[in-house]
Amino acid sequence: MIREKRQKKCPVLVDDVEVVPNTSLFRKYIEKTYGHDFDTGLPEAQCGVAWALGELCEDNIYWSMILERWLVEENSLAGPVVFFRPVPNPMPPITVAVVCRQIHRDLWGQCFGRHARG
């Protein structure tokens, strides 16, 4: 069984009572728990290419999801506003603004935030 500290990241894989917090570990967990080999019939070189492509896509999807959730105003009512609802007033809007500013910096630093939208 794969056990890690909670990483507080999405998505997670929930299987009965087991929670797998990292998408990189989903495949390993499924293979170990259910005996399914995703690479059956693939030459070793193709396994490596498939893994690399998966990691590349996952990294870009992650940053895209972060941008859409936190920095697209139309999505704020379903994301940031909901996340910080339990925070006592008047802090939720301030907290959202601070977190969004940090996410904008992270996206810029990673370079994903430097691309024009549209």
Short mmCIF file of the C-alpha atoms (twelve columns), coordinates in Angstrom:
data_MODEL
# 
_entry.id   MODEL 
# 
loop_
_atom_site.group_PDB 
_atom_site.id 
_atom_site.type_symbol 
_atom_site.label_atom_id 
_atom_site.label_alt_id 
_atom_site.label_comp_id 
_atom_site.label_asym_id 
_atom_site.label_seq_id 
_atom_site.Cartn_x 
_atom_site.Cartn_y 
_atom_site.Cartn_z 
_atom_site.pdbx_PDB_model_num 
ATOM 1   C CA . MET A 1   0.000   0.000  0.000   1 
ATOM 2   C CA . ILE A 2   1.206   3.481  -0.822  1 
ATOM 3   C CA . ARG A 3   1.066   5.776  2.171   1 
ATOM 4   C CA . GLU A 4   2.165   9.388  2.171   1 
ATOM 5   C CA . LYS A 5   1.381   12.440 4.203   1 
ATOM 6   C CA . ARG A 6   -1.626  14.314 2.927   1 
ATOM 7   C CA . GLN A 7   -0.398  16.688 0.288   1 
ATOM 8   C CA . LYS A 8   -3.636  18.700 0.113   1 
ATOM 9   C CA . LYS A 9   -3.579  18.619 -3.665  1 
ATOM 10  C CA . CYS A 10  -6.101  17.542 -6.250  1 
ATOM 11  C CA . PRO A 11  -6.824  15.258 -7.867  1 
ATOM 12  C CA . VAL A 12  -6.625  12.327 -5.477  1 
ATOM 13  C CA . LEU A 13  -7.455  8.671  -6.009  1 
ATOM 14  C CA . VAL A 14  -9.820  7.274  -3.374  1 
ATOM 15  C CA . ASP A 15  -10.050 3.479  -3.286  1 
ATOM 16  C CA . ASP A 16  -12.083 2.165  -0.347  1 
ATOM 17  C CA . VAL A 17  -10.189 3.721  2.561   1 
ATOM 18  C CA . GLU A 18  -6.892  4.276  0.724   1 
ATOM 19  C CA . VAL A 19  -6.208  7.803  -0.527  1 
ATOM 20  C CA . VAL A 20  -3.457  8.221  -3.113  1 
ATOM 21  C CA . PRO A 21  -2.570  11.931 -3.144  1 
ATOM 22  C CA . ASN A 22  -0.337  12.247 -6.176  1 
ATOM 23  C CA . THR A 23  -1.264  11.521 -9.791  1 
ATOM 24  C CA . SER A 24  2.226   10.161 -10.386 1 
ATOM 25  C CA . LEU A 25  1.395   7.436  -7.873  1 
ATOM 26  C CA . PHE A 26  -2.049  6.483  -9.267  1 
ATOM 27  C CA . ARG A 27  -0.598  4.136  -11.849 1 
ATOM 28  C CA . LYS A 28  1.818   2.481  -9.409  1 
ATOM 29  C CA . TYR A 29  -1.017  1.992  -6.912  1 
ATOM 30  C CA . ILE A 30  -3.364  0.422  -9.495  1 
ATOM 31  C CA . GLU A 31  -0.630  -1.874 -10.810 1 
ATOM 32  C CA . LYS A 32  0.369   -3.033 -7.327  1 
ATOM 33  C CA . THR A 33  -3.135  -3.329 -5.863  1 
ATOM 34  C CA . TYR A 34  -4.968  -4.824 -8.823  1 
ATOM 35  C CA . GLY A 35  -2.127  -6.480 -10.739 1 
ATOM 36  C CA . HIS A 36  -2.804  -4.487 -13.910 1 
ATOM 37  C CA . ASP A 37  0.221   -3.751 -16.112 1 
ATOM 38  C CA . PHE A 38  -0.398  -0.676 -18.239 1 
ATOM 39  C CA . ASP A 39  2.669   -1.451 -20.369 1 
ATOM 40  C CA . THR A 40  1.674   -4.962 -21.460 1 
ATOM 41  C CA . GLY A 41  2.933   -5.540 -24.991 1 
ATOM 42  C CA . LEU A 42  4.978   -2.327 -25.243 1 
ATOM 43  C CA . PRO A 43  8.704   -2.409 -25.954 1 
ATOM 44  C CA . GLU A 44  10.839  -0.849 -23.196 1 
ATOM 45  C CA . ALA A 45  11.576  2.276  -25.273 1 
ATOM 46  C CA . GLN A 46  7.864   2.929  -25.794 1 
ATOM 47  C CA . CYS A 47  7.246   2.537  -22.057 1 
ATOM 48  C CA . GLY A 48  9.759   5.308  -21.424 1 
ATOM 49  C CA . VAL A 49  8.264   7.577  -24.064 1 
ATOM 50  C CA . ALA A 50  4.745   6.969  -22.705 1 
ATOM 51  C CA . TRP A 51  5.887   7.809  -19.175 1 
ATOM 52  C CA . ALA A 52  7.689   10.985 -20.293 1 
ATOM 53  C CA . LEU A 53  4.731   12.177 -22.351 1 
ATOM 54  C CA . GLY A 54  2.385   11.511 -19.444 1 
ATOM 55  C CA . GLU A 55  4.538   13.523 -17.055 1 
ATOM 56  C CA . LEU A 56  4.835   16.386 -19.554 1 
ATOM 57  C CA . CYS A 57  1.086   16.527 -20.107 1 
ATOM 58  C CA . GLU A 58  0.353   16.232 -16.406 1 
ATOM 59  C CA . ASP A 59  2.623   19.137 -15.563 1 
ATOM 60  C CA . ASN A 60  0.987   21.373 -18.160 1 
ATOM 61  C CA . ILE A 61  -2.514  20.274 -17.185 1 
ATOM 62  C CA . TYR A 62  -1.736  21.063 -13.540 1 
ATOM 63  C CA . TRP A 63  -0.689  24.635 -14.305 1 
ATOM 64  C CA . SER A 64  -3.602  25.110 -16.678 1 
ATOM 65  C CA . MET A 65  -6.018  23.918 -13.999 1 
ATOM 66  C CA . ILE A 66  -4.465  26.251 -11.421 1 
ATOM 67  C CA . LEU A 67  -4.759  29.207 -13.794 1 
ATOM 68  C CA . GLU A 68  -8.397  28.434 -14.637 1 
ATOM 69  C CA . ARG A 69  -9.425  27.838 -11.036 1 
ATOM 70  C CA . TRP A 70  -7.706  30.774 -9.400  1 
ATOM 71  C CA . LEU A 71  -7.162  33.517 -11.973 1 
ATOM 72  C CA . VAL A 72  -10.223 33.349 -14.238 1 
ATOM 73  C CA . GLU A 73  -12.781 35.639 -12.622 1 
ATOM 74  C CA . GLU A 74  -15.786 33.631 -13.846 1 
ATOM 75  C CA . ASN A 75  -14.543 30.628 -11.864 1 
ATOM 76  C CA . SER A 76  -13.925 32.426 -8.568  1 
ATOM 77  C CA . LEU A 77  -17.390 31.693 -7.159  1 
ATOM 78  C CA . ALA A 78  -16.845 27.943 -7.634  1 
ATOM 79  C CA . GLY A 79  -13.256 27.923 -6.394  1 
ATOM 80  C CA . PRO A 80  -11.478 30.528 -4.268  1 
ATOM 81  C CA . VAL A 81  -14.608 32.031 -2.729  1 
ATOM 82  C CA . VAL A 82  -15.804 28.583 -1.645  1 
ATOM 83  C CA . PHE A 83  -12.386 27.484 -0.349  1 
ATOM 84  C CA . PHE A 84  -12.101 30.422 2.035   1 
ATOM 85  C CA . ARG A 85  -15.744 30.609 3.136   1 
ATOM 86  C CA . PRO A 86  -14.921 29.150 6.607   1 
ATOM 87  C CA . VAL A 87  -12.416 31.948 7.279   1 
ATOM 88  C CA . PRO A 88  -13.930 34.571 9.615   1 
ATOM 89  C CA . ASN A 89  -14.983 37.948 8.158   1 
ATOM 90  C CA . PRO A 90  -13.509 40.229 6.892   1 
ATOM 91  C CA . MET A 91  -10.629 37.933 5.907   1 
ATOM 92  C CA . PRO A 92  -12.031 35.841 2.989   1 
ATOM 93  C CA . PRO A 93  -11.665 38.486 0.262   1 
ATOM 94  C CA . ILE A 94  -8.239  39.496 1.575   1 
ATOM 95  C CA . THR A 95  -7.139  35.856 1.731   1 
ATOM 96  C CA . VAL A 96  -8.369  35.193 -1.805  1 
ATOM 97  C CA . ALA A 97  -6.491  38.253 -3.080  1 
ATOM 98  C CA . VAL A 98  -3.242  37.232 -1.341  1 
ATOM 99  C CA . VAL A 99  -3.453  33.629 -2.558  1 
ATOM 100 C CA . CYS A 100 -4.311  34.692 -6.123  1 
ATOM 101 C CA . ARG A 101 -1.355  37.085 -6.147  1 
ATOM 102 C CA . GLN A 102 0.960   34.263 -5.021  1 
ATOM 103 C CA . ILE A 103 -0.479  31.901 -7.635  1 
ATOM 104 C CA . HIS A 104 0.020   34.563 -10.306 1 
ATOM 105 C CA . ARG A 105 3.683   34.825 -9.220  1 
ATOM 106 C CA . ASP A 106 4.055   31.029 -9.279  1 
ATOM 107 C CA . LEU A 107 2.533   30.804 -12.757 1 
ATOM 108 C CA . TRP A 108 4.814   33.580 -14.004 1 
ATOM 109 C CA . GLY A 109 7.867   31.927 -12.458 1 
ATOM 110 C CA . GLN A 110 6.978   28.572 -14.010 1 
ATOM 111 C CA . CYS A 111 6.449   30.413 -17.342 1 
ATOM 112 C CA . PHE A 112 2.938   29.067 -17.862 1 
ATOM 113 C CA . GLY A 113 1.546   32.444 -16.770 1 
ATOM 114 C CA . ARG A 114 3.525   34.298 -19.443 1 
ATOM 115 C CA . HIS A 115 1.443   32.989 -22.351 1 
ATOM 116 C CA . ALA A 116 -1.333  35.071 -23.870 1 
ATOM 117 C CA . ARG A 117 -4.806  33.696 -23.203 1 
ATOM 118 C CA . GLY A 118 -7.155  32.997 -26.012 1 
# 
